[in-house]
Amino acid sequence: DCPERHKESHRMIGLRQEKWLQSSLENSNVNWNVLAQQVWFGHFAFGSADHPEFNRDAWDGYPKERRRLLDFLVEHRISNPVVLSGDWHCSLVQDVSRDPTEPQSEKVVTEFAGTSLSSYCARTDPILENLSLNPQVKFFDGQHRGYVRCQVDSEQWQTDYRFVSTAFDPHGATIYTGASFVVESGRVGANRA
């Protein structure tokens, strides 16, 4: 940890974009509100309680800004927010709480992080070693390559983690669904389909 992480002025998206996002969400009249962005949004604990470590290259590096956004989603009753992320070349599903470092606090949004089509996850081992510290994580896979398919209707959001049998054979690879999760309209939280 470091003091810079907690400064009000320390921003992931900047004040102008934050205001635009809040205005867009507040004026939204759709059933599902998707925040598609580049890095993990939710908190992922590394290290130990005595010596916590934070990925400052994701929203964990900007906890005040993330908290403002989560508070905004709750206070303005934004309909069915879902976060789509990437960056780490692995698959992850997690429910993000209003206080992301306290998974037992009020759930606000479900995050679906997609893997890559060909690049391997260099962080699989540290993530697996720290999964027990992260009860908000519903699914993690750092071994398989593929993509995320989202099927959405008025009743539910379904995310399928589609994996290829190999990233090395463009003509002979097969594709299959490795895991599927559903979020029901009006209820926060992913459940296995």
Secondary structure, DSSP 4 states (H G I P E B T S, - for coil): --GGGG-TT--SS-HHHHHHHHHHHHT--SS-EEEE-SS--S---EE-SSSEE--TTSGGG-HHHHHHHHHHHHHTT-SSEEEEE-SSSSEEEEEEESSTT-TTS-EEEEEEE---SS---TTHHHHHHHGGG-TTEEEEESS--EEEEEEE-SSEEEEEEEEES-SS-TTT--EEEEEEEEEETT----EE-
